[in-house]
Amino acid sequence: MKRIKFRYVFEGVKDNYHLFNFFTLKFIEKGKVKNTIRAHKNNGYELISRDLFTHLKGVNGAEIYEGDLIKTKPYNNDEIFIGKVIYHRGTSTWRARNRKGFVFLGSHVFEKVGNKYKNSDLLDINMEG
């Protein structure tokens, strides 16, 4: 059985700095995450997202979470594709999406190049909205 894991993202209320904490579902169900959320809140951080682990890793070995940005070269195309990782409910697959379309992550070699929190410049250039 695959271990379900989440990335909790906190943003500084005053400085927009981001903190990342990683928790397994088992840890969350024990109620221990409440203390972390409370401690961050007391230090001026707000919980802004919970991102699911995809069980995929990039070629650089980095774990891929929902909302991460990946880079790949789809099929025989010379153009580099940078997209945001999303879950597609219709096909029950993980995809990377940008303005030009999407690629299925299970069928491509890709590299994690950031996430939607720290690399908004890549998001602005390559992503919708």
N, C-alpha and C positions, 0 to 999 in steps of 0.2 A: 504494500500500500504506500502510495506517495504521501509524503509529509506535507500537509497544507501549511503554508507560511505567508505572512503578510508583512509589508513594509508600511509602517506608520510614519506619516510625514507631518512635522510640526513647523510652523512658520512664526518667526519673531514678530510680535505685534508692532514693535517700534522700528526694527531694522530690516524686516523681510528676510532674515537669515533662516536657512532651513536646517532642521535636525532630522535625522533618519534613525528609526529604531526598527528592528526586525524581530517578529514574534511568530512562534508556531501556534497553530490552533489549540493544541493541548495547553500551552502556557496561557493563552487568552481565556480558555474555558475555566482555568483555575482562578480567574479573577485578578491575576497579578498585574495586568496592564493598567488597571485603574490607578494604581500608585504612580506609574510612570506618567500617565496623562496628567494627574494632579500635580506632580512635581514640575513638569514642564510648564503647566499653566501658571504655577506660582512664580516661575522664573520668566514670565512674559511671553510664552509660546502658546499658540493655538493649534489644535489638531485640524489639519486641512484635508487629509486624505488617508485612505487605507488602500494599498495596492496589492493585488494578489500575485504571488509567485507563479510564473508560467511553467516551471519545471524545465525550462530551456536555459542554455548557457551560450554566450557568444564565443567566437573563436579565441577571444582573449581570456576565456574562463569566467567572465563576469556573469552572475545570475541575472536573469531577465525578469523584470516585474512589469505589470500593467502600467502604462504611462512612460516607459523607458523609450529612448530613441535609439534606433539601430540603423546601421549602414550596410547595404548589400549591393551586388550587381545582379539583377534578375536575368536569368537564362543567358542568352547570347547578346545581351544589350551591353554596350560600353558605358552607358550612363549610370552613374552612381545613384542609388535610391536611398534616401533618408526618410524614415517614417516613424510614427509613434505607435507603440504596441497597444493593441486593443483586442478584446475578446469578441468574436463574432458569434452571436447566439444562434443564428440561422444554420451555420455549418458546424458549430461547436469546435471552432479552431481559433488559434491565436494568429493574428495578422499584424502587419505593420502598414499603416495608412498615411498617405500624404495627398496633396492636391491632385496628383496625376493618377492615383489609384491605390492599389494595395498588393502586397505579396503575402503568401502563406509562409509562416516562419518554419513550419516543419519540413519544407522542401528547399530551403536556401541556407547557404553559409552566410552568416552575418556577424557583425561586430557591434557591441554596445558602445555608443558614442556619447551617452549622457541620459538625462531624463528631463521631463517637462518642467521641473522645478529649477534646476541649475542651468539649463541650456535653452532658455527661452529664445535666444537669437536663432538657433536652428529651427525652433518651432515657428517663429515668425516668418522665416524664409520659405520653409518647406511644407508647412501644415495649413490646413483650413482652420480658420477662427481661433 
